[in-house]
């Protein structure tokens, strides 16, 4: 018996949905490659460049997650401020002598690889088995709506973040003072 129901395929590659999916995958690849470069570079300047690439990829992901304001803040704050500050800190710091890294246990590499493979496999199975419903667009991601949400529904979280940032600044001052005294 021949079925009369047509086969439903995914979006065509050169349709709007197909190209959006490809661009989303490119943003994921940019984020992962930037993170890999940041973690595995021998030179600090290259690591910071990888970090910048990773931040730009994350900003692209925020944009595709329907939040252009958060994407712009990612670019302005992390790429424009944090990465530039780290770059200046590297350039202004005195060059340190190269110290030989001590050898770790022979099991550290395979054990870390097995753990990462187990986590990646578990998350992959979870992602494949989960039914992902298409969500409606909640809002337009405008500054006005984000501001209203931050100051009404999420005001406690907003205040807790400011307290955590204050504690981080005080911790940095204490560490700088201790190092200056030594």
Long-range contacts (C-beta under 8 A, 24 or more apart in sequence): 20-64, 23-64, 24-61, 24-64, 27-57, 27-60, 27-61, 27-64, 28-57, 28-61, 29-57, 30-54, 30-56, 30-57, 30-60, 31-57, 31-58, 31-60, 31-61, 32-57, 33-57, 44-90, 45-87, 45-90, 48-83, 48-86, 48-87, 48-90, 51-83, 51-86, 52-79, 52-83, 55-79, 55-82, 55-83, 66-137, 66-138, 66-141, 67-141, 68-141, 69-141, 69-142, 69-143, 69-146, 70-141, 70-146
